[in-house]
Every structure is written in structure tokens, then in C-alpha cells.
Amino acid sequence: MKALSVIPETLLLLLDRIQSEGRCKTPLILTSKALLEYNYRCFCSLLPVDAVFFPVKANNVPEVLVCLRDQGARFEAASSDELYLLLHTGIASSDVIFSNPIKSPEHIARAHLAGVRTFAFDAASEVRKIQRHAPQSEVYVRIEVSNEGAEWKLHHKFGAPGNEVVGLCTAARDAGLVPVGLAFHVGWNNGRLDSWSRALQHSVQIAESCIRQGIPLRSINIGGGFPAHGGDQYARLKDIADVLRPTLRILKEELGLLLYAEPGSFIAANACVMVCRVLDVMQRRDQAWVYVDSGINQGFYWIYAGVKYQVVAAQPRSRQTRSYVVTGPTCDSHDIFGEAIELPADLREGDLLLVFPAGAYISSARNYNGFAYPAVLFE
């Protein structure tokens, strides 16, 4: 059985407090400011990063963004709407990078007009768009790396092959842009140490090739993907930091490059829990069903792709358990959190359930990456 993430006591104490104050109106995403701050500091202490760029797609709640800004975080946006959200919360455009490798011309132009000067790319066609709509900007290349070990793989959609990177940087420079770095992403929730190690070694080798060709890079961005679901995220990050250390020494001491990272889930995931209320408990054929007042279409879409969440009773009356199907309130038969979840045998209407972790890619799912749901035209 896969390890489960333990719900931090900080969140449970916070839940007790809001219940005692009569403020627990479900469904609710309960967020701990203290945990956000702790996770940010922990990440920076375990990995010698020169800058953390928090991805807005992980959690776009303004209070979360302001909290991380005050801790020293910078930010990663993938659309002009995400950028505008950051600007409206008082975050300076100089602290934002536009990391979507393939962007619409309109989004590039809006970002440049707002003051963003650093853009990602992984194809020659993107160089031409950035040249037209954000002239003289700094650019960095997203490179292709193995996503072996990731629970959500990204390499099939993004990343330039290593043998194309020098040519892309040269083309960017010839277009009046300033190539400043490389970036990669090993995929979501990737705890496979050799994938991290090989990706960074590959990046350093490419950086060395660029420097030999007269392209003075400034940084390598190791992206996100740090494990935060299923197990002790702090111990797993330490293991990653340990395996990266020899290559980081080359990156920093021999090449003089800065190290950037984009931890989203590591910082936000375990800082939030969804509190929902049991609407009904019933027996259907040979299976017990629990209906709750929020479903997977309210931010937990990732279940469709196989992501698992922990579901527990907030205040169990009994230690005796039974297996339940836990489902949301919609008229959608796929709206199921899990089909064999152990919960108290005496579970009943009105009880509270906790779905965890709920801090990453949940609240932001409504306008994921800043791209809204399509409008409906009815004629």
C-alpha cells in the first residue's frame, strides 16, 4: 500500500478552533499560514536555492500569494491572467517569470507591457513571437529530461532536446533577446533520485556547451515536482538535496550559475485540508456509500488521472471501521473520491470528513494556469 501523507497537527488544531468559534461552514478549504511559512523556510534550508519562484497554478489564493511574497518568494506565471492576479496582490512584475514555453502573442505582449522581462521557450517559433512582442527580453530554454518516477509526466509536451539548445540560444541572441538560463521539470511528485540527478547533470553539461559557444548563461531552474503526496515530504526533499549536492557544487562553484526552483506542491499541498460534511450514508447492494457536500469537480479533478487523496473522519466516535465509497453531491457517477476508503463504521449524516492534502492545484483549478472556463454562447 502506498504511504499516506500525515495531516499536520497544526491543521487539526486550526479546525478545532474554527469549530469552537462556529465558523466551520462546509465545504471549506482550511489553510494554515504557519505551515506555508514553515514549508517555504524548510525548502530554502534544504536546497541552496538563490530564488524560489512559486507557481501560481499551484495555489492562486491571494492570501497565500501575499504570505509567500512576505517570506521572500518570487513567482512563476503561465498566462496574463495569472500575472494580473499577482500584480493586483501587490507583487512586482520584476519578481515574475513567464514560464509557459508556448504562449499566445497577446499574453506575451500583455506581460511585456506590465513589466515582465523574463520568458521561457523551447522552440524556434517561440523566439520569433517573443522578439515581436517582448523585444530585448531575457529568455531561458526549457530542456527535455526524463520524467521516470513521476506520477504526472510532463516531458511529452514540453522541452527542447539537448542537442538543440545551443542553436536555440544562438537564434534568440541573433533575434536581439538575451539567453540567460536553462530550466527543466522532472514531472509531478517525483521521488526517484536518479531522475533528479540525471536531469541536473544533463543541464550542467548543456550549460557548459552554451558557455563554450560564447553564450554566458546566468542560471539553471530545476522546476518543481518535489514530492509532497504520499509520505514524508521533508525527508524526501533531503534525499533529493543530498543526491544533487555534487552537481550543485559544479553548477555554483565552477560555472558560477545561480540555482532557481519552482516548488508548488511542496510549499502548499500539506498546508491545506478540505473539510466537508456527510450528507448521507447508505448501502447499495454490497457496498456502503458516503455522500459529502463537495465533489471532485470542485478542484479534485486530478483524481481522474489517478492522483490519490487521504479521506479521514475529523472526529471519529469509534475505532471500528468499514470500507466505503466516498462520493460528491453531483449527478455525475464519476464524482468519487475513492471506492475502498476505511472510515468509522458508525459514520452518519452531519459528520465531518477531511480530504488531504488540499493545498496544491485545488483552489486554483477553477481557472487553472489563469485560463478560465470557456464562455457559453446560447442563441
N, C-alpha and C positions, 0 to 999 in steps of 0.2 A: 504493500500500500504506500502511496506517495505521502511524504511528510506534509503536515499541515502547518501553516503559519499560526503562531500563538497570538491571540488577541491581547495586546498590551494592557496591563492593569490600568494605565493612565486613561485609556478609553472607557474601561468598565467603571472606574470611579467617576468619570465625567457623566456617563449615563445615569449612574445612581443619583448624582446631584441634580441633573435636569428633571429626573422623575420626581424627586422630592420637592422640587420647585414647581411642579405641574406644567413643565414646558416640553414634555415628550409627546409631541403630536406626530404620529407616524403617517406615511413613511418619512424617514429622516436620514440624511447623511450626517453623521456626527463626526466632527473634525477636531483634532487636538492640535492647537498651535504649538504646545510644548513638544509634541512628537515631531512635527515638521522641523522645528528648530534643532532638535536633537539629531535627527537624521541628516540634516544638512551639515552640521558640525562633524558628525561621525564620518560622513563621506569624505570631507576635506581632510580629516586627520588620518584616514587610512590610505588615501591616494594623494600623491603630491601634485595636485592639480593647480594650475595657475589661474584657471577660471572655470566656474560651473555655469553652464547655460541650461536653465531649466526649460524643458519643452512644454509650451502652453497646452499642447494636445493632451498632456498627462492630467492636468487639472487646471481649469480656467476660471476657478472661483476667485474673484478679485481679492478677497481677504487672504487667500493662500498666496497669491502672487505678491501682494504687498509684504506679507510676512517674510517671504524668501528674499525679496528685494532688500529688506532691512537687515537680513543676515549676510548680504553681500553677493547674492546670486545675480547673474545676468540671464538673458532669456533667448530662447530659440523659437522663432515663428515660422509658420509654413504657408501663411496666407495674409493678405492685407487686413482681413477682419481680426485675425489674432494679433497683428501688430497694433491696430487701433485700440483693441481691448487693453493692451499693455500701456499704450500712451494715455488712455483715459484713467488708468490707475496710478499715473504719475511716474511711470518708468520711462527713462530717457531712450530715445531711438539709438543713441550711441552704445547702449547696452544690449542691443538686439542684433542677432544674426538671422538671416533669412535662409533656412537650411533645406527647403524643398528643392531637390535638384532640378526638377522640371516645373517651370512656373508659367502662368499666363502673362503676356506682356503688360496687361493692366495692373496686375499685382506687383510686378517689378517696378513699374512707373510710380505707383502709389507709395511703395516702400521707399523708393529713392527720394521722392518729393518730401516724405516725412522725415528723412534724415538717416535712413539705414544705408550703410556703406559696405556691408559685407554679405556676399551671396554665395551659395553653394551651386555647383554644376557638375554634371558628369557626362556631357555630350557637347560636340562642337556646335550644334544648333542652339544650345542654350547660351553659348558665348555670344552669338550674334544678337540674341534678344537682350542680354544684359548690356552689350555695347550700345544698342539703340536706346534703351530705356533707363539705364543707370550708368552712363559713361564714367570712366575713370574709377569705377568701384573696385574694391578688393574682392577677390574670388578665391574659393578653395574647392578642391576636387574631391568628390565622394568616390572612394575606390571600392571595388568589389572584393569582398572577403568571404570566407566560409562561414555559414551560419549553423554548422554542425553543433548540436546540443541545444539549439534554441527551441522554445515552444511555439514561437511565431516567427517564421523566417521572412526576411526582407530582401535577401540578395538577388532574387529573381527579378525584382522590379527596379532596383537601384544599383548603381556602382559601375565605374569605368574599369575595364581590365587594366591590370598593372602596366602592361606594355604600351598603353595609350596615354598614360598620364603626362609624360614629358611633352608629348605632342599637343595635348590639350592645354597645358600650361603655356607652351610657346604660342599657341594660337590666341590664348587670352591676352598674353603680353603684347602680341602684334596688333590686337584689337584695341589697345590703349587701356586694358584692365591690368590689375596688379595681382598676380597669383601669390597668395600668402600662406597656403597650407593644404593639408590633406585631412580627410575625415573618413571614418568607416563606422559600420554598425554590425555587430555580431548576431543581431536578432534579439527578440524579446525573451527575457527571463533565461538567459544563457549562463549556466553554471559550469560549462565544460571548459576546463582550464586551458587545454591545448588550443582551443579555438581562439581564446583571448590572446594567448602567447603568439600564435602564428600570425594573427591579424596585425598585432603591433610590430612584429619583426618584419612582416611584409611592407608595412607602411614606412618603417625606417629605411628599408632598402630602396623604396621608391623615392623617399625624400633625399637620400644620398645621390641617386641618379639625377634628380632635379638640380641639386646644388652643383653637381659636376657639370651640368649643362648651363650653368650661369643663371639659374632661377633660385634666388635666395628666399627660401620659404621661412615662415615665422613659427608655425605651429602644426601640431597633429591633434585632431579631435577624435577621441576614442568612442564618442557617441554614448548611447545608453545601452539597455539590455542587461544591466546589473540585476542579479536575481533578487526578487522581492516576494515571490509567491512560492510557498511550499518549503518551509524550513527556516533556518536561522540566517536572515539576510546579512547580518553583521559578520558572522563567521565566514560566510561565503564570499563577501567582499574582501575580507582579509586574505583569503586564499588567492583570490584574483590578483590583489595587490602584490602578494609575495611572488607569484609566478611572473608578473610583469616587471619586477624590480630590475633585473639585469638589463633588459632592453630599455627601460626608462633611463638608466644611467647613461647609455649611449645617446639616447634622444636629447637629454638635457646637458650632459657634460661634454660630449664630443661634438654634437651637432648644434648645440645652443638653441634648441627648439622649445617652445612653450607647449605645455600639455593642457588640453581642454577636454571636458567631458559634458555629457548631457543626461545626467541621471533623472529620470522621471519617476518610475515606479519605486525605486529605492527610497526616494525622499518622501513621496506622497502616499504610497499604497497603504502601509500599515498605520497611517495617521488618521484614517477614517474607517468607520464601520456604518453599514446601513442598518437602521432599526426599523423593523416592520412588525405589523400586528397580524395575528392569526384571525382570519375571517371565518374559517370553518374547518372542521376535521371530520372526515367521513371515510367509510370503507367502500371501495369499488372493486367488486369481485374479490380477489385475494390480496389486494394491496390497500394500505392506508394512505390517504391523501390529506395534505395540509394546504389550504388556500391562504395566501397572505396578501396584504394590501398594496404591494408593489411588485412589478414583474421584471423579467429580463430585458424587455423592450424599454425599460426606463433606465438604461445605462449599462446593463449587463449583457449586451449583445455578444460579447466575446465568448460567452458560453456556447454559442453556435459553432465556434471554431475550436471547441474543446477545452477552453480555459476553465479550471475548477475553482470554486469558492467554498469557503467553510460556512456552514449554516449551523448555528447553535441556539439553544434556548437561553434567553437572557437571565431568567431566574427560575431554574428548574425546581419543581417541588419534590421530584423523586429521582433516584439514580437508575431506576429500571427504565430501559429504553426499548424502542421498536423501530423498524425501518419504515420510512415514509417517502412518498413522492411529494416534493415541495414545489408548489406552482403558484404563479402570479394570478392576478384578478382578471386578466383579459380573456376574450373569447378566442384565443389562439392556443391551439393544442401543443405548440412548441414552447410555450411560455413556462418552462420548467427549470428550476434551479438545480435539481438533482433527483434521481429516481431511486436512490437507496441511501437516504440520509438518516443517521441514527439520532433520534430525538426522544425526549421523555415519553413514556408510554401513556401518561395521563395528560398529554398536551390538549389544550382546549381553546375555544374561541376567546379572544382577548389577550392571550399570552403574547409576549414579545419574542421575536426571533432576531438574531444578529447575523448579517451576511458580511463576511470579511475575507480579504481586505477590500476596502471600497474607496480608496483614495486616489487611484490612478485609472484614468480612462473611463470614469463613471459619470461624474458631473459634466465633464467636457464632451460626452458622447452626443449630446443633442445637436451641437454644432461642431462636430469633430474636425480638428485642424482649422476651425474657423469657416468651414464650408457648411452653409445652412441646408436644411431640407429643401428640395425643390418646391416652388410655389405651385398651387393648384389653379388651373385655368378651367372654368366651367362655363360653357356657352350654350 
